[in-house]
Amino acid sequence: MCRGRERPLTVHHLNQLLLICSLVLLVAVAAVRISSRSGLPSLLVYLAIGVAMGQDGIGDIHFDNAEMTQVIGYAALVVILAEGGLGTKWKEVGPALPAASALASAGVAVSVGVTAAGAHYLTGLEWRQALIIGAVVSSTDAAAVFSVLRRIPLPARVTGTLEAESGFNDAPVVILVVAFSTAGPVEHWYVLLGEIVLELAIGAAIGLAVGLLGTWGLRHVALPASGLYPIAVMAIAVTAYAAGAMAHGSGFLAVYLASMVMGNAKLPHWPATRGFADGLGWLAQIGMFVLLGLLVTPHELGDDIWPALVIGLVLTMVARPLGVVLCLLPFKVPWQEQTLMTWAGLRGAVPIILATIPMVQGVDASRRIFNIVFVLVVVYTLIQGPTLPWLARKLRLGEGSEAADLGIESAPLERLRGHLLSVAIPDGSRMHGVEVNELRLPAGSAVTLVVRGGKSFVPLPTTVLRHGDELLVVATDPVRDAAERRLRAVGHGGKLAGWLGTDGAAGSRT
């Protein structure tokens, strides 16, 4: 805990706290720019900020409350999984779902067993400690995977598999870590397996149910202000987590599935919702990593560096490749994609948060477990993150990316029985160079305004659309969906969409 005499929070203390937090946020936001240019994962920068503020740094803040860190870390992870689920496209995840499920279940089991064996026989850790470490580091981090993969143009199957795996594998890993950290050995493996399956089933059922009910409600209830839609979406996602956890299911799986259902539905004011969720996700990452940096004590890490490097080497070079090969064998995935998936098993804040569970449970040598996991995550994230784009290029997996999808926001015009669609044409969209009359929108819809370079004008039928344009499209209620499908089809297939078999139905989102 924070050492020192407890004092009541006054307005003066609040002012100091707000100043410190705002400065930390500004530094963290600036660090994103640096990390994006250097390829260094931003999580390492946030951890460094926390370490610098800690007792061995310039801030000299003494913090050792593992239970508070775990609680705040869980809350942050809920927000991160919600943001990741909202941004996950079903057209990418759907075909990859069987492979991702195999990696998140059987792959985790292989990783836990191989890593624990390496930790026991190569570093001399007791079996209980080795199993805890094996389980903790077997979860790929959703924040790290989402942030890195979405900057690399990869085949949809690779991105979908890795994103779904990172969203799914937190649930079984949390159950394993809690089971290994509780007093007494796990007597029957099949009982533990049954508990995992039951919790996952409950979490999946609640997540899908909450997501579908939330989608139905947001489609049929016209809220008085557009800013309420993002708040409602995030509240529904958090409801899924809380309901799943209180029903003794996997809350993490519930929030991810509920968010994915809403993210692939046609919800009003979708770009605003995505922007709001993205901002909350960044805030959660910053707060979580800084707090984890505060919890670590750098001068205690010296004796744990060697075991962390050895265990990380076993995990990265043996356990992860073996799990990927065995799990993807039935799916006939090319070796290039398997190689990239092996190297893209990024670790981040999730393993460090899970390493606080044995500390809260009072497991012997729990502080050493935390230190080993911290060093392992920092070192191997520093190696894997920046080299992932290079490996993708060497494997020729970063070439020939799909056309960029349009950003479409729908504002229902209730009394007019219509919809106003705001369409953003991004770089990479094949709508560039298409004339307005070549859009061939269905009768009952029309492009009424074009915004280009900060200036707006009413387009002619021969107006040529360009990258960066924003269109306002008015559509009557019966043809609203058809108009959006046609816009997306042209965005992916150009003016010949439809004749080339591109109808825009796949992955349709608002």
N, C-alpha and C positions, 0 to 999 in steps of 0.2 A: 504494500500500500504506500501512499505518499507519506513520508515521515514528517514529523513535526506536530505541534499542537494544533488541534482542530479549531478553526475560527469560523464564526458565522459569516455567510456571504453578504457583503454589503454592496452598495452601488459602486463604491470606489473599487472594490475587488472585481466587480463585474466589468467595470471599464477596463481594468488591466487585462482581464481574461479576454475580452473582446479584441483589444489591441493585439495581444499575442496571437490569438487564433487568426485574425485577419492577415497579419503579417506572414504567418506560416502558410496560409492559403495562397497569398500572392507569390511567395517564393516557390511554392509547389506548382502553381500555374505557369510561372516562368520556366520552371524546370521541365515542363512538358515540351516546350519548344526546343530546349537543349537535347532532351532525350530523343525527340523525333529526328533531329538532324544527325545525331551520332549513332542512332540505332540502339542506344542503351535503354533497357526497359525502365520506364518511369518509376516502377515500384522500388527499384534500388535507390533512386534519388530520394523518394519519400522516407525509406528506411534510414538513409543517411541523415536526413533532417531530424528524425526522432533520436538517433544516436547522438547527434551533435547537441541536442537539447538535454540529453540525459546526464547522469552523474559523472560520467567520464568525459563529457564534452563541455562546451562553453556555457551551456545553460545550467548545468549542475542541478538538474531536477531529479530528485530521488523518487523513483516509481517502481514498485514491485508487486502490484496488485494483479495477480494472474486471473483471478475470478472476474474482475471488472473488464480486463482485456478480452477475456473469452466472451462475455456478454455483449460488449460493444462490437467485437469481431463478428459474432453471429448476426447482429443487427445489420452491420455493413454488408455481410455476405448475402443477406436476404435482398438488399437493394441491388447489389451487383448482379445476382442471378436474375432478378426481375428485369433489369436493363438488358442483360444478355438475351433473355427469352424474348423480350419485345423486339429485339433486332435480329432474331434468328428467322430466316426465311424457310418456310415449309418446303418450298420447291427444292431447296438444297438439302435439308435435313431429312425429309421424307424418304428418299431413296437410300440414304445412308443410315437410317435408323437401326436396321438389324446389326450392321457392323459396329455402330457406336454403342449399342446395348451390350454386345459381346465384349467390347473393350472395357466398358464400365462395370462389368460383372466378372466374367472369367479372366479378363485382363488384369483387373485389380487383384484377384486371388493369386494369379501367377506372380505378380509384382510383389505382393506381401510375402509370399513364401520364399522367393528367391532372395529378396532384399534382407529379410530377417535371417536367413541362413548365412548370408554373407556377413551381416553385422555380428552374428554370434561366433562364427568360426574364424573370421579375419580380424575382428577387433576385440573379442573376448567379452562382449556384453552378455548378460544373462538373457535367457530365452524370452522372458516377459518383456524386458526392455527392448530386445531386438524385434519382437513382434509388434510392439507399439510403434517403434520407428518405421518398421516396414509398412505398417498400415498408414501412418501419418503421411509419409512421402509418396504413397501410391496414388494420391489424388492429384490430378492435374488442376491447375488453378484457372478458374473461369475468367477472372479479370485479366490475367496475363495472356491467356489464349485469345480472348476476344480482342484485346487491344493490339496484339501483334498480327494476328491472322487477317484482320480487316484492313491492314495496310499493305498486304501482299496479294497480288492477283494470282489466285490459285484455282485449280479446277473445283467446281462446285462440290464434287464428291469428297474431296480432301477437306475442304473448309467445313462442310456439313458434318462429316464424321467427327472431326476434332472438336467443333463447337458443341455438338450434342454430347460427346463423351465428357467434356469438361462440365457440362450442366448436369449430367446424370451421375457421375461417379462420386460426387461429394456425399451423396446419401449413404451408400453402403460403407464408405470409408469411415464416416462419422460413427456408424453403428459398431464397426469393428474396433475403433479406437476406444469407445466407451466400454465395450465388452472386455478388452484387454486391460483397461485401466481400473476396472472395479476389483474389489477384493476377491481373492480366490481364483483358481484356474478355470478355464472353460472346459467343462467335463465332456460334453458331447458336441462334436462339430455340427452334427445334423440339426441339433436344437438351435444353434446359432444361425445356421443357414436358413432354417424355417423362420426365425425371427426377422432376418434380413428381408426375405421374400415377402413376409406379411407386411412389414413396415413400408416397403417399396410399393406394394399393391395399394395399401391404404392411401399413401401419399399421392400416387398416380390418380386414383379415383377421385380424391378430393380436389386435386389440382385441375383436372379436366372439367369436373362439375362446376367449380367456382369460375373457371375461365369461360365456360359456355354461358353460365348464368350472367356473369358480368358483361359479356359481349352482347347478349340479348338486351340487358337493361340499358346499356349505353346507346344501343341503336334505336331504342324505342322511347327513351326519355330525353326530351329536349331541354338541356340545362340552360339557365339564363345567361351564362357567361362562358366564353370559350376556354378561359383559364381554369374552369372547374373540371374539364375533361381529363387533363393530365393528372390532377389530384385524385380523381375518381379511379383512374386506371391503376395508379400506384397503390391506392388504398385496397383495391380488389386483390392485387398481387400479394400484399402483406396479409390480407385476410386468408388467402390460400395457405400461406406458410403457417400462420397461427392455428388455423383449423386443422391442418394436417398434423402439426406437432401435438396439439391437445388431444387428438384422436389416436395418439401413440403410433402415428405414421411418420413418414419422412416429410418434414416441412420443406426441406430444401428442394426435393423433387416436385412437391406440390407448387411452390412458387414459380419454379422454372416452367412447368407445363402450363400453368394458368397464364403466365405472361406470354408464352409462345402462342397459345390459342388466341389471345387478344391481339398479339402482334401480327397475326396473319388474317385478322378479320377486317372488315370494312368499317372502321370507327371514324367518327367525325373528328376533325382537327388533328389528324394523325401526325403531321410534321411537328406541331407544337408539343404533342405528347412525347414524341421521340426526343426532342430537344430537352424537355424537362427531365425525362428519365436519364438521358445522357449526362446532364449536369449533376443529378443526384448520384449517379454512378461514380463520377469523378470525385465528388465530395466524400463519398463512402470510402473509396480507395485511399484518398489522401489521409483521412482521419484514421483509418485502420492501420496503414503502414507506419504513420508517424507514431501511433501508440505502441505498435510492436517494436519500433526502434527504441522507444523509451524504456520498454520492459527489459531489453537485453543489456547486459553489463559487459562491455568489450574486454576489460582486463581479465575476465573469467574464461574467455574463449580459447586461450592458448593451448590448453591440454586437449581440447576437443576438435581442433582443426584437422589433425591426421585422421581420426575415426570418421569425421564428416566427409573427407575427400575419398576415403576408401569405400564407404557406404554409397556415396553418390556415384562413384565409378561403377559399382556393381549394379546400381539402379539404372544408370544411363546406358551402359554398354552390354548388360546381360539381361536384367529383369524386364526392362521396357521392350527391347527388341524381341525377346522370346514371347512376351505376351502379345505383341502386335502380330508376329508371324503366326502364332497358333490361332489367334482369334480371327484373323482375316483370311486364313487358309480356305475356308469354305466359300468365300466371296470372290475369289480369283482376282484380288487387287494386284495391279502391277507392282513390281519390286521398287520402282522409283517412288510410287506413292507410299508404300510401306516404309521405305527409308525415311521419307519426310515426316510421316506420322510418328516414327520412332523418335526422331530428333525434336519434334514439336510437342513432346509431352512436358510442357513447361510447368514448373512449380513456382508458387508465389506465396501470397499471404495465407491461403487456406492451410497448407501444412504447418505454418508457424502458429496459426490460431489453434489448430487441432493439437499441437504440442503443449498447449496450456491445459488441456483436459487432464493428463496425468499429474500436472502440478496441483490442480484443484482437488483431484482425488487423493493426493498424498502418496503417490507411487514413489518407491525408493529411486533415488538418483533422477528424479523428474527434472531437476534443473539441468542436469547434464544432457538429458534427452532434448530439452528445449534448445540448448546451445548447439548441439550437433545438427539439429534440424535447421536452425538459423544459418549456420555456416554453410551447410549443404545447399540451401535455397539460394543464398547470395552468390556463392561461387558458380554454381551450375546455371543459374539464370544469367549471370554475366557472360557465360560462355555460349549458351544456347540461343538466347534472344538475338544478339547482334548477328550471329552466323546463320540464322534461319533463312533470311532472304538470299544470301549467297548460295546456300545449299539448294534452295528452290530453283535458282537460275542454273546451277550446275546439272541438276536433274531434269532441266527443261520443263519445269512445272509452272513457271511463272509467265509463260508466253500464251498468247492466243486467248486472253480473257474475254468474257462475255461483254456485250454492250451494257453500259450502265443503265440501271433502271430509273424511270422517271420518279420525281417526288411529287405526289399528288395529294392535295388536301381537299377534303369535301366539307362544305358548309351547307347544311340543309336549309332551304328556304321554305319554312313550314307553311306559311299562309299562301305562298305562290305555287305550292305543289311542285317544287323544283329543287335543283341543287346547283351551287356555284363551285366549280372545280378549279382549284389553283394548281397549275401544272408547271413544275420547274424542269428545264431541260439541262441535264448535267453534261459535263465533258464525257465523251464516249458514247453518248446516245446517238442512235442512227436516225433520229428525227432531224438532226442537223442537215440543212440543205433541202428539206421537204417544204413544198408550198402548202399554204393553208387549205386550198381546195383538194390537194392530194391526200389530206388526212382522211377524207371520205367518212366523216362522222355521220352517225345515223340521224335520220330526220327527227327533229325535236331537240337537237343540240347544235351549238355553234360557238366558234371562237369569237369572243366579243372584244377582247383587249389583249395587247401584247406590251409587256414591259421590257425594255432593252436599254441597258446602260443608264438606268435610273430615270428614263423617259418612257412615257406610255403613249400608245397610239392605237387607233382602231385599224385592224389589218384589212387589207384587200384580199380577194381570193388568190392573188398571185404573190402575196407576201411570202418571202422565203424565211423559214425559221432557222435560228442559229443556237449554238451552245450558249448557255447563260440566260436565254430568254425565259420569261415567266408568262404563262398564258392564263387568261381567265375564260373558262368554258362554262356556258350556261346549258343545263340539260333538264328536260322535264323528268318527272319522277319515273315514268315507265322505261325510259331509255338511258337512265343514269349509269347503270352497270355496263350496258353495251358501249356507251361512249368511253368509259374508262378502259374497257378491254381493248377497244380500237386504238386509243392513245398509247397504251402500253405495247400493243402489237407493232405500231409504227416505230416506237422507241427502240424496239429490239430488232425489227426486220426492215425498217426503212419504208419507202413509199410502196414497195412491192409486197408488204406484209399482207397475209391472207392468200395471195397467189402462191407464196412460198411456204405456206403451211403454218405461219406464225399468227396465232389468233389472240395472244396476250392473256389467255386465261391462266396459264401457269404462273403461280406466285403473285397473283393479283392482290395488291394491297393498297390501302388508302391511309 
